[in-house]
Amino acid sequence: MLKDFRPHSLVAVLVSALLVVTLPLLIALVAVMQHVDRLSRHGLLVAIDAEIATEAGQRLLDAVRDMERNALQFLVVEDEKLLGAYRDRHVDFLAAARDLERVPGQQPSRASLYDLMAQERYLFDRLTGGAFRDAFRDEIDDRFGELSRAARALVQANSLQVWRAASVIPQEADELNGTLLRLTAVSLIVTIALVLLFTFLIRRPLRRIDMAIRDLGAGRFDTPIRIDHGSADLSTLGDRLDWLRRKLKEIDAEKAGFLRQISHELKTPLAAVREGAALLSEDTAATPRAERSQIAGIVLENTLRLQRLIENLLQLNAVGSLTTQGRRESVDLRQIIERVVNDHSLSLAAKSITLTKDLCAAQAVGDPEQLRIVVDNLLSNAVKFAPRGGRISLSLAQSDGRYAIEVRDSGPGIEPGEQDRIFEPFYQGRIRPSNSINGTGLGLAIVRDFVRAHGGTIEVIPSHDGAYFRVCAPDTPPQAGG
């Protein structure tokens, strides 16, 4: 179930890790922005309240002063214009008082404001009510004096409250700094913990891959490679590495078997050559001529066998280089076949073999040396297995961008169960040629690899009369790695 929730790629892991790691920092940043915004709003409101309170308080004092002057002048000269001016100042007083009343945070001064408004109302009623003017003359100075003192006290109280509200801002700023420090510390700790966690989660499969590659480089192929932790693409990479491990293990086993086989193949003729040479190096006078000739024949036969084995090994080694870096040039296939036939003319004559050729003019692109080796090995096998006085047919045809080379002999043929195995290195069929040097089992393996290097195929055609091989390949083989 957990595999279903794994990210599909290492990029997804890194992006997820980046998002998760930055999340604490983003949370801290949002919290900081909220605190700063709240502090700035509070400071702005305090500044606005201070401006309103200061301006309204100044208007209130001006209105009280003007009302006192207008009232005293009116009582002296009883000019109605002065009474009208008093009424105008009364309106200004009420407007300033209402502005002060609307200022937030002024609750402690509201009672004083209401008392001040009551005093001012009493004076206004006394002054504007004609029946009360004469009795009011004696107390007007005292009443306006009390009103002025109350107004100044109210304005001072408002100023004090504004100052107190403003003095809270530095405290809130200090608290904000502390909060920011705590948020920063917590976010850094969480971020570092997440970084370490994701580093461990990412490095764990990469370390396993590194160990697997080191094991492969050191030739340790027995431990399966599995990447159970990490993203899906790393798990896929682990599967690929395990596939490579199995292939290398197979190759290593094949190499060990190859070395054992080649050691065996080399040991037998070398032992025969050494023993024959030792016999020939002894007193030759005591050894009959016929026996010396027999020993020399054995030495020659095993020397030829060693030569053939070494040539096959060189050709087999060329498969690894020529197949990937072989020349690609235009070649005359018929000319190559004629040259190979000419090289085997003595062998054909020695066994009185009749060779039938049906060669058309054919051009192709390929490596001329590889193609020569293909034809040479097929014809060598035909000569080896064909009986004395037997027949070999060799044909070359070309059509539809492909060419075909066929080689048939009148020998014992190939058993059905061995038609695929004869292309394996060192494999030799149960049917052996008579009166011939034993082969190495490398010729047909080389032919198969060279034909594949040219994008072609080689197959054994069922036949009741000897062996029948057919090579088919395109005129222009695909490029290596293409």
C-alpha positions as CSV (number, residue, x, y, z in Angstrom):
1,M,0.0,0.0,0.0
2,L,2.8,2.4,0.8
3,K,4.2,2.1,-2.7
4,D,1.0,3.6,-4.1
5,F,1.8,6.9,-2.2
6,R,5.4,7.1,-3.3
7,P,6.4,9.9,-5.6
8,H,7.0,8.8,-9.2
9,S,10.3,10.6,-9.7
10,L,13.2,12.1,-7.8
11,V,12.2,15.5,-9.0
12,A,8.8,15.1,-7.3
13,V,10.6,14.1,-4.1
14,L,12.8,17.2,-4.3
15,V,9.9,19.5,-5.1
16,S,7.9,18.0,-2.2
17,A,10.8,18.3,0.1
18,L,11.3,22.0,-0.9
19,L,7.6,22.7,-0.2
20,V,7.5,20.9,3.1
21,V,10.8,22.5,4.2
22,T,9.6,26.0,3.3
23,L,6.2,25.5,5.0
24,P,7.4,26.5,8.5
25,L,9.1,29.6,7.1
26,L,5.9,30.5,5.3
27,I,3.8,30.1,8.4
28,A,6.2,32.2,10.4
29,L,6.1,34.9,7.6
30,V,2.3,34.9,7.6
31,A,2.3,35.3,11.4
32,V,4.8,38.1,11.3
33,M,2.8,39.9,8.6
34,Q,-0.4,39.6,10.7
35,H,1.4,41.0,13.8
36,V,3.0,43.8,11.9
37,D,-0.3,44.6,10.2
38,R,-2.2,44.7,13.6
39,L,0.5,46.9,15.1
40,S,0.5,49.3,12.2
41,R,-3.3,49.5,12.3
42,H,-3.3,50.2,16.0
43,G,-0.6,52.9,15.6
44,L,-2.6,54.5,12.8
45,L,-5.8,54.5,14.9
46,V,-3.9,56.0,17.8
47,A,-2.5,58.7,15.6
48,I,-6.0,59.5,14.1
49,D,-7.6,59.6,17.6
50,A,-4.8,61.9,18.8
51,E,-5.3,64.2,15.9
52,I,-9.1,64.3,16.3
53,A,-8.9,64.7,20.1
54,T,-6.3,67.5,19.9
55,E,-8.2,69.4,17.2
56,A,-11.6,69.0,18.9
57,G,-10.1,70.0,22.3
58,Q,-8.6,73.2,20.8
59,R,-11.9,74.1,19.2
60,L,-13.7,73.4,22.5
61,L,-11.3,75.8,24.3
62,D,-11.7,78.5,21.6
63,A,-15.5,78.2,21.7
64,V,-15.5,78.6,25.5
65,R,-13.2,81.6,25.4
66,D,-15.3,83.2,22.6
67,M,-18.6,82.5,24.4
68,E,-17.2,84.1,27.6
69,R,-16.1,87.2,25.7
70,N,-19.4,87.5,23.7
71,A,-21.5,87.0,26.8
72,L,-19.7,89.6,28.9
73,Q,-19.9,92.1,26.0
74,F,-23.6,91.4,25.5
75,L,-24.4,91.9,29.1
76,V,-22.7,95.3,29.0
77,V,-24.0,96.7,25.7
78,E,-27.0,94.3,25.2
79,D,-26.3,94.2,21.4
80,E,-28.3,91.4,19.8
81,K,-25.4,90.8,17.3
82,L,-23.2,89.8,20.2
83,L,-25.9,87.4,21.4
84,G,-26.0,85.9,17.9
85,A,-22.3,85.5,17.9
86,Y,-22.6,83.8,21.3
87,R,-25.2,81.4,19.8
88,D,-22.7,80.6,16.9
89,R,-20.0,79.8,19.4
90,H,-22.4,77.7,21.3
91,V,-22.9,75.6,18.1
92,D,-19.2,75.3,17.7
93,F,-18.9,74.2,21.3
94,L,-21.5,71.5,20.8
95,A,-19.8,70.3,17.6
96,A,-16.4,70.1,19.3
97,A,-17.9,68.2,22.2
98,R,-19.6,65.7,19.9
99,D,-16.3,65.1,18.1
100,L,-14.6,64.4,21.5
101,E,-17.4,62.1,22.4
102,R,-16.9,60.0,19.2
103,V,-13.1,59.6,19.8
104,P,-12.6,55.8,20.9
105,G,-10.7,55.2,24.1
106,Q,-12.0,58.4,25.8
107,Q,-14.4,56.7,28.1
108,P,-12.8,58.0,31.4
109,S,-13.3,61.6,30.1
110,R,-16.9,61.2,29.0
111,A,-18.3,61.9,32.4
112,S,-16.2,65.2,32.6
113,L,-17.4,66.0,29.1
114,Y,-21.0,65.5,30.0
115,D,-20.6,67.7,33.1
116,L,-18.9,70.4,30.9
117,M,-21.8,70.2,28.5
118,A,-24.3,70.6,31.3
119,Q,-22.5,73.6,32.7
120,E,-22.4,75.2,29.3
121,R,-26.1,74.4,28.8
122,Y,-26.9,76.1,32.0
123,L,-25.0,79.2,31.0
124,F,-26.6,79.2,27.5
125,D,-30.1,78.9,29.0
126,R,-29.4,81.7,31.5
127,L,-28.0,84.1,28.9
128,T,-30.6,83.5,26.2
129,G,-33.6,83.5,28.6
130,G,-34.5,87.1,29.1
131,A,-36.1,86.7,32.5
132,F,-32.8,85.3,34.0
133,R,-30.4,87.9,32.6
134,D,-30.4,90.4,35.5
135,A,-29.9,87.7,38.1
136,F,-27.3,86.1,36.0
137,R,-25.0,89.2,35.8
138,D,-23.6,88.7,39.3
139,E,-22.5,85.0,38.7
140,I,-21.4,85.0,35.1
141,D,-17.8,85.6,35.8
142,D,-17.6,82.7,38.2
143,R,-19.6,80.4,36.0
144,F,-17.5,81.1,32.9
145,G,-14.4,80.7,35.0
146,E,-15.5,77.3,36.2
147,L,-16.4,76.4,32.6
148,S,-13.0,77.4,31.3
149,R,-11.2,75.5,34.0
150,A,-13.3,72.4,33.3
151,A,-12.7,72.7,29.6
152,R,-8.9,72.9,30.1
153,A,-9.0,70.0,32.5
154,L,-10.9,67.9,30.0
155,V,-8.5,68.7,27.2
156,Q,-5.5,67.9,29.4
157,A,-7.2,64.6,30.4
158,N,-7.8,63.7,26.8
159,S,-4.2,64.6,25.9
160,L,-3.0,62.3,28.8
161,Q,-5.1,59.5,27.5
162,V,-3.8,59.9,24.0
163,W,-0.2,59.8,25.3
164,R,-1.0,56.7,27.3
165,A,-2.4,55.0,24.2
166,A,0.6,56.0,22.2
167,S,3.0,54.8,24.9
168,V,1.5,51.3,24.5
169,I,2.8,51.0,20.9
170,P,6.5,50.6,21.9
171,Q,5.5,47.9,24.3
172,E,3.6,46.1,21.6
173,A,6.6,46.5,19.3
174,D,8.8,44.9,21.9
175,E,6.3,42.1,22.3
176,L,6.3,41.7,18.5
177,N,10.1,41.4,18.4
178,G,9.9,38.7,21.0
179,T,7.2,36.9,19.1
180,L,9.2,37.2,15.9
181,L,12.3,35.8,17.6
182,R,10.3,32.8,19.0
183,L,8.7,32.1,15.6
184,T,12.1,32.4,13.8
185,A,13.7,30.0,16.3
186,V,10.9,27.5,16.0
187,S,10.7,27.7,12.2
188,L,14.4,27.3,11.9
189,I,14.4,24.2,14.2
190,V,11.5,22.6,12.3
191,T,13.2,23.5,8.9
192,I,16.5,22.0,9.9
193,A,14.7,18.9,11.2
194,L,12.8,18.5,7.9
195,V,16.0,19.1,5.9
196,L,17.8,16.4,7.8
197,L,14.8,14.0,7.4
198,F,14.5,14.5,3.6
199,T,18.3,14.4,3.3
200,F,18.2,10.9,4.9
201,L,15.3,9.8,2.8
202,I,16.9,10.9,-0.4
203,R,20.4,9.8,0.4
204,R,19.3,6.3,1.6
205,P,18.3,4.9,-1.8
206,L,21.2,6.8,-3.5
207,R,23.6,5.2,-1.1
208,R,22.1,1.8,-1.9
209,I,22.6,2.5,-5.6
210,D,26.2,3.6,-5.0
211,M,26.9,0.4,-3.0
212,A,25.2,-1.7,-5.7
213,I,27.4,-0.1,-8.4
214,R,30.5,-0.6,-6.3
215,D,29.6,-4.3,-5.9
216,L,29.1,-4.6,-9.7
217,G,32.5,-3.0,-10.3
218,A,34.1,-5.3,-7.8
219,G,32.6,-8.4,-9.4
220,R,30.2,-9.3,-6.6
221,F,27.1,-10.4,-8.4
222,D,25.4,-12.6,-5.8
223,T,23.5,-10.0,-3.8
224,P,20.2,-8.9,-5.4
225,I,19.7,-5.2,-5.9
226,R,16.5,-3.7,-4.6
227,I,15.6,-0.1,-4.0
228,D,12.5,-0.3,-1.7
229,H,12.8,3.2,-0.3
230,G,12.6,6.3,-2.5
231,S,10.8,7.4,-5.6
232,A,9.4,5.1,-8.2
233,D,12.1,6.0,-10.8
234,L,14.8,5.1,-8.3
235,S,13.1,1.8,-7.8
236,T,13.0,1.3,-11.5
237,L,16.7,2.2,-11.6
238,G,17.3,-0.5,-9.0
239,D,15.4,-3.0,-11.1
240,R,17.6,-2.1,-14.1
241,L,20.8,-2.5,-12.0
242,D,19.6,-5.9,-10.8
243,W,19.0,-6.9,-14.4
244,L,22.5,-5.7,-15.2
245,R,23.8,-7.7,-12.2
246,R,22.2,-10.9,-13.5
247,K,23.5,-10.3,-17.0
248,L,27.0,-9.7,-15.7
249,K,26.7,-12.8,-13.6
250,E,25.8,-14.8,-16.6
251,I,28.7,-13.2,-18.6
252,D,31.0,-14.0,-15.7
253,A,29.9,-17.6,-15.6
254,E,30.2,-17.8,-19.4
255,K,33.7,-16.3,-19.2
256,A,34.7,-18.8,-16.5
257,G,33.4,-21.6,-18.7
258,F,35.1,-20.2,-21.7
259,L,38.4,-20.1,-19.9
260,R,38.0,-23.7,-18.7
261,Q,37.1,-24.8,-22.2
262,I,39.9,-23.0,-23.9
263,S,42.3,-24.2,-21.3
264,H,41.2,-27.7,-22.0
265,E,41.3,-27.2,-25.8
266,L,44.9,-25.8,-25.6
267,K,46.2,-28.3,-23.1
268,T,45.5,-31.4,-25.2
269,P,47.4,-30.3,-28.4
270,L,50.1,-28.6,-26.4
271,A,50.7,-31.9,-24.4
272,A,50.9,-33.8,-27.7
273,V,53.3,-31.3,-29.2
274,R,55.5,-31.3,-26.1
275,E,55.6,-35.1,-25.8
276,G,56.3,-35.5,-29.5
277,A,59.1,-32.9,-29.4
278,A,60.6,-34.7,-26.4
279,L,60.5,-38.0,-28.3
280,L,62.1,-36.5,-31.3
281,S,64.8,-34.8,-29.2
282,E,65.9,-38.2,-27.9
283,D,68.3,-40.5,-29.6
284,T,66.9,-40.6,-33.1
285,A,69.3,-43.4,-34.2
286,A,67.5,-45.8,-32.0
287,T,64.0,-44.7,-33.2
288,P,62.8,-46.3,-36.4
289,R,62.1,-44.0,-39.3
290,A,58.4,-45.0,-39.5
291,E,58.0,-44.2,-35.8
292,R,59.7,-40.8,-36.2
293,S,57.4,-40.0,-39.1
294,Q,54.4,-40.9,-37.1
295,I,55.5,-38.7,-34.2
296,A,56.2,-35.8,-36.6
297,G,52.8,-36.3,-38.1
298,I,51.2,-36.1,-34.6
299,V,53.2,-33.0,-33.8
300,L,52.2,-31.4,-37.2
301,E,48.5,-32.3,-36.7
302,N,48.4,-30.7,-33.2
303,T,50.4,-27.7,-34.4
304,L,47.8,-27.2,-37.1
305,R,45.1,-27.6,-34.5
306,L,46.7,-25.0,-32.3
307,Q,47.0,-22.6,-35.2
308,R,43.4,-23.1,-36.1
309,L,42.3,-22.6,-32.5
310,I,44.4,-19.4,-32.2
311,E,43.0,-18.1,-35.5
312,N,39.4,-18.8,-34.3
313,L,40.1,-17.0,-31.0
314,L,41.5,-14.0,-32.8
315,Q,38.3,-14.0,-35.0
316,L,36.1,-14.4,-32.0
317,N,37.9,-11.5,-30.3
318,A,37.3,-9.5,-33.4
319,V,33.6,-9.9,-32.9
320,G,33.7,-7.6,-29.9
321,S,35.5,-4.8,-31.9
322,L,34.6,-5.3,-35.5
323,T,30.9,-5.7,-34.9
324,T,30.7,-2.3,-33.2
325,Q,33.5,-0.4,-35.1
326,G,33.7,-2.4,-38.3
327,R,34.3,-0.7,-41.6
328,R,31.4,0.1,-43.7
329,E,32.3,0.2,-47.4
330,S,30.9,-1.0,-50.7
331,V,32.0,-4.6,-51.4
332,D,31.7,-7.0,-54.3
333,L,30.3,-10.1,-52.8
334,R,31.0,-12.3,-55.8
335,Q,34.6,-11.2,-55.8
336,I,35.0,-12.1,-52.1
337,I,33.5,-15.5,-52.6
338,E,35.7,-16.2,-55.6
339,R,38.8,-15.3,-53.5
340,V,37.7,-17.7,-50.7
341,V,37.1,-20.5,-53.3
342,N,40.6,-19.9,-54.7
343,D,42.1,-20.1,-51.2
344,H,40.5,-23.6,-50.8
345,S,41.3,-24.9,-54.2
346,L,44.1,-27.2,-52.9
347,S,41.8,-28.6,-50.2
348,L,39.1,-29.2,-52.7
349,A,41.5,-30.9,-55.1
350,A,43.0,-33.0,-52.3
351,K,39.6,-34.6,-51.6
352,S,38.5,-34.6,-55.2
353,I,35.4,-32.5,-54.2
354,T,33.3,-31.1,-57.0
355,L,32.3,-27.4,-56.4
356,T,29.3,-26.0,-58.1
357,K,29.0,-22.2,-58.1
358,D,25.9,-20.1,-58.9
359,L,27.1,-16.5,-58.2
360,C,25.3,-13.4,-59.4
361,A,26.9,-10.0,-59.4
362,A,26.0,-8.5,-56.0
363,Q,27.1,-5.3,-54.3
364,A,26.6,-4.6,-50.6
365,V,27.8,-2.3,-47.8
366,G,29.7,-4.0,-45.1
367,D,33.1,-5.0,-43.7
368,P,34.9,-7.0,-46.3
369,E,37.1,-8.9,-43.8
370,Q,34.1,-10.0,-41.8
371,L,32.3,-11.1,-44.9
372,R,35.3,-13.0,-46.1
373,I,35.6,-14.8,-42.7
374,V,31.9,-15.8,-42.9
375,V,32.3,-17.4,-46.3
376,D,35.6,-18.9,-45.4
377,N,34.3,-20.7,-42.3
378,L,31.2,-22.0,-44.1
379,L,33.3,-23.3,-47.0
380,S,35.9,-24.8,-44.5
381,N,33.1,-26.7,-42.7
382,A,31.8,-28.0,-46.0
383,V,35.2,-29.2,-47.2
384,K,35.8,-30.7,-43.8
385,F,32.6,-32.7,-43.7
386,A,32.2,-33.6,-47.3
387,P,33.5,-37.1,-48.2
388,R,36.2,-37.7,-50.7
389,G,34.8,-37.3,-54.1
390,G,31.8,-35.4,-52.6
391,R,29.9,-32.3,-53.8
392,I,29.7,-28.7,-52.5
393,S,27.3,-26.1,-54.0
394,L,27.8,-22.4,-53.4
395,S,25.3,-19.8,-54.5
396,L,24.9,-16.0,-54.2
397,A,21.6,-14.2,-55.0
398,Q,20.4,-10.6,-54.5
399,S,16.9,-9.0,-54.7
400,D,14.7,-6.5,-52.9
401,G,17.6,-4.9,-51.1
402,R,18.8,-8.2,-49.6
403,Y,21.4,-10.8,-50.5
404,A,21.6,-14.5,-49.7
405,I,24.6,-16.8,-49.6
406,E,23.9,-20.6,-49.5
407,V,26.5,-23.4,-48.9
408,R,25.5,-27.1,-49.2
409,D,27.7,-30.2,-48.9
410,S,27.1,-33.9,-49.4
411,G,28.4,-34.8,-46.0
412,P,26.6,-36.5,-43.1
413,G,24.7,-33.3,-42.3
414,I,23.5,-32.0,-38.9
415,E,21.3,-33.8,-36.5
416,P,17.9,-32.0,-35.9
417,G,18.5,-31.5,-32.2
418,E,21.8,-29.7,-32.8
419,Q,20.8,-27.2,-35.4
420,D,20.7,-24.3,-32.8
421,R,23.5,-25.4,-30.6
422,I,26.1,-25.6,-33.3
423,F,26.3,-21.8,-33.2
424,E,27.4,-21.8,-29.5
425,P,31.1,-21.3,-28.9
426,F,33.1,-24.6,-28.5
427,Y,30.1,-26.7,-29.2
428,Q,30.9,-29.6,-31.6
429,G,28.3,-32.0,-32.9
430,R,28.2,-35.6,-32.4
431,I,29.0,-36.2,-36.1
432,R,32.7,-35.7,-36.6
433,P,34.6,-35.6,-39.9
434,S,36.8,-38.6,-40.7
435,N,40.5,-38.3,-41.4
436,S,40.5,-34.6,-40.4
437,I,41.8,-32.4,-37.7
438,N,39.4,-31.9,-34.8
439,G,37.7,-28.5,-34.9
440,T,37.5,-25.9,-32.1
441,G,33.7,-25.3,-32.2
442,L,34.3,-21.5,-32.7
443,G,33.8,-21.2,-36.5
444,L,30.0,-21.1,-36.6
445,A,29.8,-18.9,-33.5
446,I,32.0,-16.4,-35.3
447,V,29.9,-16.6,-38.5
448,R,26.7,-16.0,-36.5
449,D,28.1,-12.9,-34.7
450,F,29.6,-11.4,-37.9
451,V,26.3,-12.0,-39.8
452,R,24.4,-10.3,-36.9
453,A,26.8,-7.4,-37.1
454,H,25.6,-6.9,-40.7
455,G,21.9,-7.0,-39.6
456,G,21.4,-10.4,-41.1
457,T,20.6,-14.0,-40.0
458,I,22.1,-17.4,-40.5
459,E,20.0,-20.6,-40.5
460,V,20.3,-24.3,-41.0
461,I,17.9,-25.4,-43.8
462,P,16.5,-28.9,-43.2
463,S,18.1,-31.3,-45.8
464,H,18.4,-35.0,-46.3
465,D,21.7,-34.7,-48.2
466,G,24.4,-33.1,-46.1
467,A,24.5,-29.7,-44.3
468,Y,22.7,-26.7,-45.8
469,F,23.4,-23.1,-44.5
470,R,21.8,-19.9,-45.6
471,V,23.0,-16.4,-44.8
472,C,20.5,-13.5,-45.5
473,A,21.4,-9.8,-44.9
474,P,20.4,-6.4,-46.1
475,D,22.5,-4.6,-48.7
476,T,23.0,-1.7,-46.3
477,P,23.3,-2.9,-42.7
478,P,22.1,-0.7,-39.9
479,Q,24.7,1.5,-38.2
480,A,26.0,0.4,-34.8
481,G,23.8,1.8,-32.1
482,G,21.3,3.0,-34.6
